Amino acid sequence: MRTTMRQMMGVFAQFDRGMFVAKLHRGRRTEGNKGEYTYGGPAPKEPVTRTPHY
C-alpha cells in the first residue's frame, strides 16, 4: 500500500511539474512574440566597472 501511494504521489508531482514548465514556455513564447525580454533583463548600456576592495 505504501509503495502504491508513493507512486501515485510521483505521478501527480510529475504531472504538476510538466504543467508548470509548459506554462513557463508558453509565457516566454508570448513575451518573445511581443518583442519583450524573455530571459533576464536588457543588456547594460555601458560596461560595469568594479572597484577593488582593500
C-alpha positions in Angstrom: 0.0 0.0 0.0 2.8 2.4 0.9 4.5 1.8 -2.5 1.3 2.5 -4.4 0.8 5.8 -2.5 4.4 6.9 -3.3 4.0 6.0 -6.9 0.7 8.0 -7.1 2.4 11.0 -5.4 5.2 10.7 -8.0 2.7 10.6 -10.9 1.0 13.8 -9.7 4.3 15.6 -9.0 5.5 14.7 -12.5 2.2 15.9 -14.0 2.3 19.2 -12.0 5.9 19.8 -13.0 5.0 19.3 -16.6 2.1 21.7 -16.4 4.4 24.3 -14.7 7.1 24.0 -17.4 4.6 24.2 -20.2 3.1 27.4 -18.6 6.6 29.0 -18.4 7.4 28.1 -22.1 4.1 29.5 -23.2 4.6 32.7 -21.3 8.2 33.1 -22.7 6.9 32.5 -26.2 4.2 35.1 -25.8 6.6 37.7 -24.4 9.1 37.0 -27.2 6.4 37.4 -29.8 5.6 40.8 -28.3 9.3 41.8 -28.6 9.9 41.8 -24.9 12.7 40.3 -22.9 12.2 36.6 -22.2 15.3 35.6 -20.4 16.7 38.2 -17.9 16.8 41.9 -18.4 18.2 44.2 -21.0 21.9 44.4 -21.6 23.6 47.2 -19.7 24.3 50.3 -21.9 27.8 50.8 -20.6 30.2 48.3 -19.1 30.0 47.8 -15.3 33.3 48.8 -13.7 34.1 47.4 -10.3 36.4 49.0 -7.8 38.7 46.7 -5.8 38.0 46.3 -2.1 41.1 46.8 0.0 
